[in-house]
Amino acid sequence: TAAGNFPVKAVTVMGKICCEAESYLDYYSLFKDIIKFSPAPMPPLESLASTAVRTAHKVNADMIIVITKEGATARLVAKYRPAIPV
């Protein structure tokens, strides 16, 4: 929690902890596990999202840019846990 006398310092430390913890994740293994439990056949939008993550991994992309009106497509891409920013 960031309550207390030093909320800015607390949030800074929490951010560093999150970054350190995420640096140990194997995002591609996580992606493959999520795919195993996805519906078959996949709805078209979900297929597009998972393919974007798979392709970004294969080409070592720096980020995935999603053009979206309300955010649903970006959330689907994020569901597949890319190792890069969406």
C-alpha positions in Angstrom: 0.0 0.0 0.0 1.1 3.6 -0.6 -0.5 4.9 2.5 1.7 6.5 5.1 4.2 9.2 5.4 6.1 8.4 2.1 3.5 7.5 -0.6 5.7 8.6 -3.5 8.6 6.6 -2.3 6.3 3.6 -1.6 5.0 3.7 -5.2 8.5 4.1 -6.6 9.7 1.0 -4.7 6.5 -1.0 -5.7 7.2 -0.1 -9.4 10.8 -1.4 -9.1 9.6 -4.6 -7.5 7.1 -5.1 -10.3 9.7 -4.5 -13.0 12.1 -7.0 -11.4 9.4 -9.6 -11.0 8.3 -9.3 -14.6 11.9 -9.6 -15.9 11.8 -13.3 -14.8 8.7 -14.3 -16.7 8.9 -16.4 -19.8 6.3 -14.6 -21.8 6.3 -17.0 -24.8 5.7 -20.0 -22.5 2.9 -18.1 -20.9 1.5 -17.3 -24.3 1.5 -21.0 -25.3 -0.3 -21.9 -22.1 -3.0 -19.3 -22.7 -3.4 -20.6 -26.3 -4.0 -24.2 -24.9 -7.0 -23.0 -23.0 -8.5 -20.7 -25.6 -11.7 -21.6 -27.4 -11.5 -23.6 -30.6 -12.3 -22.4 -33.1 -11.3 -18.9 -32.0 -13.5 -16.0 -32.8 -12.0 -13.8 -35.5 -11.0 -11.0 -33.3 -9.3 -13.3 -30.8 -7.5 -15.0 -33.6 -6.2 -11.7 -34.8 -5.0 -10.7 -31.3 -3.2 -14.0 -30.6 -1.6 -13.9 -34.1 -0.4 -10.3 -33.4 1.4 -11.5 -30.2 2.9 -14.6 -31.9 4.1 -12.5 -34.9 5.6 -9.8 -32.6 7.5 -12.5 -30.8 8.8 -14.1 -33.9 10.1 -10.8 -35.5 11.4 -9.4 -32.2 9.1 -6.4 -32.4 9.6 -3.5 -30.0 5.9 -2.9 -29.4 2.4 -3.8 -30.7 0.3 -0.9 -31.8 -3.5 -1.6 -31.8 -5.9 0.8 -33.4 -9.1 0.5 -31.4 -12.3 2.5 -30.7 -13.2 1.3 -27.3 -10.2 -0.8 -26.2 -11.6 -4.3 -26.7 -9.0 -5.3 -29.3 -6.1 -4.0 -27.2 -7.4 -5.9 -24.2 -7.5 -9.1 -26.2 -3.9 -8.6 -27.3 -2.9 -7.9 -23.7 -4.7 -11.2 -22.7 -2.0 -13.1 -24.6 0.7 -11.5 -22.5 3.2 -10.1 -25.0 6.6 -9.4 -23.6 6.5 -5.9 -25.2 4.3 -2.9 -24.7 0.8 -2.9 -26.3 
